[in-house]
Amino acid sequence: MEADRNAPVYGTGEIEVAADPETVWGVLADIQGWPNWNPDITDASLRGPVRPGTTFSWKSGPGTITSTLQVVAEPTELTWTGKTMGIPAVHVYRLGPSERHPGHTIVATEESWGGLLARLLRKRFTAMLKTAIDTGLARLKAEAERRATP
């Protein structure tokens, strides 16, 4: 599954993590644990196992987002769709081994927001999304590397 590159709001990011894909996956797939390492997420509640079709709710900023897992391919891809304030979103995380640093993981993410509100506030939302992606990746890296340290 892909984020919509033609959506009014679209962003990407990539980071190298000094941990193997399984460790990074463990951080990402522990949805209820997101608030423990990402202070931008104040609550997360998973309604079943981590598998396609399972829903979860999470609070980031002023809105609560209800999402549905779409792709769960351990340890290479975690994708979900969601909606908040009438904005449909797609978020994709892809994990793969670093070619330059054995034992490290390249985490690539992309996200798209659609709908009328996203079109009306395109510039503001694009800047917000870029900040959220960059901050989220840095926090994911810090947590995965903390877990990987013996």
N, C-alpha and C positions, 0 to 999 in steps of 0.2 A: 504494500500500500504506500502511496505517496501523498505528501501534502500537496495542496493545490498551488502550483507556482503562479497561476494567473489570478489568485484571490487578491482582494484589495490590500490585505496585509499578509506578508510572507517574510519569513526570516530563517536563516541557517546559522549554524555554528559548528565548530570542530575543536577538539582538544585531545592531547595525548595524556594518558593516565599511566602512572608507574604502578600498574596492577594488571593482573590477567583479566580476560573478558569475564570469567566466572565471578570474580570478586566484584567487578563493576556491575554485572548483571544482578548480583545479590543486593546491591544498594538500590538499583532502579526498581527491581521487582518487589521489594519490600515497601509497597505503596503506603501502608499505614505508618511506616517508619520515616517517611519523608520529612515531617516536621522536626524530627530529631537532628537532622543535618542541614535543612534548608529553612532558615527563619522566615522566608517569604511565604512559606506554607504553614498555616497555623492549625490545620486539622486535615486529616485524611482518613476515610473509612471505606474499606474494601468489602463488597457484598458477595464474597465467594472466593473460590480459588483463582489464582492468576492464570487465566485461560481466556481465549476469545469468547466474547459475549458477556463476560463478567463486568458489572458496573461498579463504579466507585465515585464517591463525592470527595471534594477537597476544596479547601478555602485558601485563596490567595488574593490578597488585597481585599477590596470591598465585596467581592462576589464569591458565591459558592458555585463550583463547577461540577456538573454531573457528567461523567465520562464513561465510555464503554471500551474495553480492551478489544482491539481488532486483530492484531498480530502479536502472538506470543511465541517467539522462536528462540528459546534459550540456547546459547547466550549471545545471539547475534542481533535480534530486533525486538523492540517493544513499541507498539503503536496503539494509540487510542484516538477516539473521536469524542468530542464533548460540545457542550453548549452552555453559555452563560450570557445573560442580558441580551438574548436573541442573536448572539454571535456564534455560528457554528465553527468549530475548530478541529484541526487534524494535527496531531503531534507524533512525530516519528523519531525514535532513537535507533541508531545502528551502531553496533560494536564490532570491531575487527582487530586482529593483531597488528601491531606496529611493524612495518618492514625494517625500520631503522634501529629499533630497540626491542630485541626479543624479551618477551614477558610483559611488555607494555600493551595498552589497548588504545586504539583510536576510537573516540566517541564522536559520531557525527549526528547532528539533529537538525530537523527542519519542522517548521510549524506554519500553518496558514489559518487565517481568520477570514470569514466571509460575512455576507449580510449587509444590510443597509447601514447600520451603525459603523461597521468597519469601513465602508466606502466614505461615509461622511467625515470620519475622524482618522482617515488613512495615515496622515503624517504623524500625528500624535501616537496612534496605536503602533505604527511601525517602529518608532523610537522606543516605546514601552516594551515591545516584543524583543527587540535587539538587546536591550538591557537585561530583560528576564532570561534570555537564552545565555548570554555571556556570564551572568551571575550564577545561573543554575549550573552551567558546565563547570565553573570554577569550584563551586561547592560540592558537586558530584566528585570531581577530581580529588578534592581534599578528603572527603569521607572514604572514598575507595582506597586511596593511598594510606589513610590511617588504618583501615582494616587489613591492608596487605602488609603492613609493617610488623615483623615478628616481635 
